[in-house]
Each structure stands twice: as structure tokens, then as C-alpha cells.
Amino acid sequence: MTDGIAWLAEPQSIAYGGYSVVIAPDVESESLARRIVETARRPYRPRPIGELTGRQVQDLLEGLYGEVRDGIALRHGELDEWSYVIKYGGWQGEFGTGGRPVDRGGLHVHHLEYDEENGRPVPPRFDYRHDENLVCEFNLYLDGSWAHGSPEGDPAVASAVQERLTAAGLPDDDLDRRTVHRACLDVLQEHFGLTLPRRPILEETLPTLLLTDP
């Protein structure tokens, strides 16, 4: 029995500000983390700083920079064939526009992100990329007023995910957004087999990279 990913829908499920998690099979977690660093908008040097809890990471960022959001750190770990990376600090808008794609070389990369404290009602979102191609992408409110209000990407995959959403009774305008968020995570968990170990992420120590100036 695994923890799945639906617990991410809880308020401040990982840290204040929301969550940004990358999950991929068949790759070492530190290698995955370093690939993510390469996509940053500006150059960073990933410095290993030992194994820390999420709370310790946030306290460290606050101590170093004055505000947690003024620094960035990545914790990473592995569960069976899956590796995962959790971003801390000011990750919002920092990744995905830089150098080589995380999914280069045939890697399957699943990204879940929610900028919870954004002043605009930005929805949580999911994207799945493989070998530098979009496989599936949509926002987890299924809100047509935002981009990707329904699954897009590879037609077969997008259609299969849409079928699961429909079977779950989604979209449903009578449901509150958090309920829709959780229900979409349930669908992704079931369809792609995604999981995250809740207790290690929230309570235990994990290897950590601090992103510093080169």
C-alpha cells in the first residue's frame, strides 16, 4: 500500500506557498534533481548539504537569505522504481525555461505544481513529458478559463485520462475546487501509478541540494 499523491491537495501540503514535485522512474534522484537545476532561468550551482527535514530546509533558507522565498533548495528521494524531487523556497517561475529538458534521453517525467499563494487564482497543474515531447498536460481545476482546462498532448494518452476523469464525474461545477483538485490527483495516481511517500517527505530527512550562485 502506497501513499499515492492525493494528499498534495491538502492546504500547504508540503510547505507554505504550495508544492512543486517532479517524479520520474528509472533514474537516480540526485541525477533527477541536477537535471531540474539545469532548466533554471539563471545559472545555479547545486551544493549537497546533507540530509534535512523539510522544516530544516525552510529554516536554513530563512537564516541564509532572510526570507524563505529568497533562496531555493531541492530535497530528493527514491521509492521502488520512482525518484522524486521536492522544491523549497522561491521556486515559483524559476524552472523549465533554461537549458536541456529534464526528460531528455528517453526519461519519463511527471510534474505536479501548485502556486497556492499566488495573488491570482492560478490552478494546480500537471504535465508529463517523455523524450522532449509533451505526453499529457492539464490544470487540476479543469477550469476552461485557464490554459489546458482538459487533458492535452498525445491524443491516445489525453483521451484515456479524459475517460478516467469522466468516469469520476469530472468536470462538475458543483464541486469546490479542492475536491476537484483531489479527485484529479486520484485519477493521475490511478492512471500513471504515481506515488509519493508522505511521511519521509513531511517528517524525515532526505538528501538536500542548496542552489547557490556559481
N, C-alpha and C positions, 0 to 999 in steps of 0.2 A: 504494500500500500504506500503510495507516494503522496506528497502534499499538493501536487498539482500546481496551478498558477492562479486559481480564482481568488485566493487570499489577497492578491495585489489590489483588488477593488476596495479593500477597507481603507478608511481615511488615514492618510500618512502611513501607508502600509509598511514602508521601509524607512522613510525619513521625511522631515518637513520639506515640502516642495514637490513631492510626488515620487515617481520612480522612473528609472531608465535601466533596463535589463537586457542583456544580449545572451542568447542561448544558442549553442551550436554543438552538434555531435562530432566525434572523431577528431578532436583537436585538443591539445593541452590548454588548460585555462589561462596560463600566463601568456602563451602564444596568442590566444584569442584577445586578451587584454592589450597586448602590444600592437596587434592589428588595428584595434579600435583607436589607439593613440595616433596611429598614422593617418587617420581620417580627420583629425582636429583642424580647426580653422587656422591655427597658428602652431608653430613647432613647439613640442614639449619633449622633455626627457623623462621617461618613466623610471622612477627610482624605487626599488624594493625597500620597504621599511618594516618588514617582519609581518607577523600575524596579529591583526587587530579586530576588535568588535566594531560594529557599525557605529556605536556610541563613541568609542575611542577615536575613530576616524574623524567624526564630526568635531569632537573636542580638539583634536590635533589641528584641523583646518582653521578652527576659530582662533586657537592660540597662535598659529603662524601668521594668519592674514587679518585677524580682527573680526572678520565675518566668515561664516562657513561658505557662503556662496562666492567668496573671492578666491577660492582655491578649488582644485579638483583632485580626487583620488578614486582609484578603482580597486574594489575587492573582487577576488575571483576564487572559484572552486569547481569541483567536479562531482558528479553523481552518476554512477554507471557510465554509459557512453556519452553523457551530456557534460559539457562545460558551460559555465555561466560567469558573467561579469556584471557587477552592480556598480553604478556610478554614484559618486557622492560630491556634494559641493555645487559649484556653478556649472553643471553640465549642460544646462538648457541652451540649445542652439550652438553648442561648441563642436559637435561631431557630425561626420557624414559629408563634409564639403571639402575635405583635404585630399590627401594623396590616394594611394591604392585602395580599392574597395576591400572591406573586411572579407567578403565572400569570394575573393579571387582564388583561383586554383581548385575550383570544384567544391568549396566549402558551402554547407547549408547553414544559413544564419537567420535566426528569428529575433526580432527586436520588438520589445514592448516598452512603451513610453507614455508617461502622463505628467505633464507640467501642471500640477494640481493648483499651484498658487499663482498661475498666470492671471493677470488682470482681465484678460479676455476669456470667455468660456471655451478654451481650447480642449477638445475632446481627447481622451486617451486613444492611442493608435497602435496598430500592429503592422509590421511588414516582414516579409520572408523573402530573402534573396538567395540565389544559388548561382555560382559561377558567373557573377557580374550581370545577372538577369533578375528582373522582378518576377517573383512567383505569385505572391498574394499580398494585398495591402488594403486596409480599410480602417476607418475610425470606429472605436468601440462604443460610440453612442448611436451608430448607424444613422447619423444626422445628415440629411441631404443638404443642409445649408453649409456644410464643411466639405472639403475635398474627400473623395473616397468614402462616401456615405454608404456604400455597399462594396463587397469584395471585387477587386480588380486585379489584373495580372494575367498569368497563364489561364486561358479560358477553361480548361478542364479542372484546374485546382480551384479557381474562383467559383465555378459553378458548383463544385462539390461542397465548398464551405457555405455558399449561399443556401444549398439544400439543407444543411445542418441547422443554419440559422432559422430557416423557415420552419423546420420540424420543431424547433424550440419555441416557436410562436413569435419570432422576431422578424421585422421590427414591430413594436407595439407602442403606440403613442401614449397609452395609458400607464405605462410603467415609468417609474422615476429613473433618472439617469444612472444612479449607482447600481440599480437592479439590472439594467441593460448591460452595463459595464461588466458585472459579474457573470451574467449569462453568456456574453460574448467570450469571456475568458474560459468559461466551461466548454464552449464549442471548440475553441482553439486547442485546449488541453486534450479533448477527446479526439479531434481530427489529426493533430500533429504529434500527439504523445508528449507534449511539453510538461515539464515539471521543474519546480524549484524547492530546495529543502528549506522550509520556513525557519526551523529552529536554528540551524547553523547561521543563516543569514541574519536573523534578528538577535540572537543571544550569544553565539560562539565566535571564536576568532577565525579569520580567513586571511590568506596571503594578500598583501596590500601593496599597490603601487601609488606613490605620490607623484603627480605630474608637476615638474619644475621647469624653469626656463633652461634652454640648452646651454 
